[in-house]
């Protein structure tokens, strides 16, 4: 599932993709993917692409929040939570620092 989401993010031209293994510090998910979009429309488009690509593989999100505004869209797949944010929003909330006890991983 991680690879499918990563590929959808790359296809949608998401920027600064960070993947964190948070199993040891979180009880609600195993992996967080934090990415940037260049504008509110791009954030919405990236999120739509992820949801669409996962549906093509029979996988549905448990929940999607923030898609109408486009500053920060959270997509919850249970074991993976995807955060698509405008750079200013990402800088402000600094989720990478908040979850810094999680291990950064590479997706191939």
Secondary structure, DSSP 8 states (H G I E B T S, - for coil): -HHHHHHHHHHTT-EEEEEEE-TTT-SS-SEEEEEEESSHHHHHHHHHHHHHHHHHTT---SEEESTTT-SEEEEE-SSEEEEEEEHHHHHHH-HHHHTTTSEE----
